[in-house]
Amino acid sequence: MSETQSSNTDLSKMANGVFHTKIIFVNSYFVDTPDNATGSFVLVDTGMPYAAGKIRRAVENRYGAGAKPTAIVLTHGHFDHAGSALALAEEWNVPVYAHRLELPYLTGKSDYPPQDPTVGGAIAQMSRLFPHSGYDLKNYVHALPDNGEIVEMRGWQAFHTPGHTAGHISLWRESDRILLAGDALATMNMDSWISNITEEREFCSPPKPFTTDWQAAQRSIQLLADLEPNIVAAGHGKPMTGADTAQKLKEFARNFEPPRKGRYAQTPAITDERGVVALPPPATDTVKIAAGAIAAGILVTALVGRSQTKQKSSKFLG
């Protein structure tokens, strides 16, 4: 199935009853749930902070004025996936579901492990400007059932796919083998500056600077490959919909290699139900060192120039 544009410009259809919209560089998904009630749907991930307006318009264009989801499901709580969760939950008065190991970062108890820009690549350099703080979704957030079954999302199964975050989940619809992978992987090369513009479809690592357990990430990718999905939609990139999608994912999982450098490349962040417990030491940031050296050089040059100007002025006055 090829991706088609919905009747409004905000949503694209990627599968039967599944639509998505792109918010700057991240996707939110709208999943129809007719088994619950006619016209009902669930929102999967809420995008960046201040994206509530765009999501609200997309909802009203597709489902009608005053429509709201029966629930919000978060694949994880990073700023680009949960950034508008509280605003929308408060406006719609709907529950927000996340894995129990994600709750410390969604209840104000802990920030996420800091991102690692030293891992290399375009998204790593951009991540220097991104927050790693958690959120407090107050009483709206609830732990997903341990069996992965969501009452408001019948026909779908939540799989725990840690690595990118400790409580990351991916969503699976067995009936037509549709996978919403979240950031367990990407369908574009986020390490490439060019691919961040073209979004050429390919299976790639989860966003590297925020992935804090690479061994767990590799196991999660293998779990998803074993599902043999027909369509894979991720948090970043366009959906993979070709007849060879399952085979490509298997090849990606078989050849997957964690990064060779970076803070979390060899040693993961240690987390539990309280949040962050222990972190490996930061890796040497050569870019920051270089930037500091350049800044210091500019400052020294300016001070020397200022001193020379004062000396010349003194000689002239003398």
Disulfide bonds with the S-S distance in Angstrom:
none
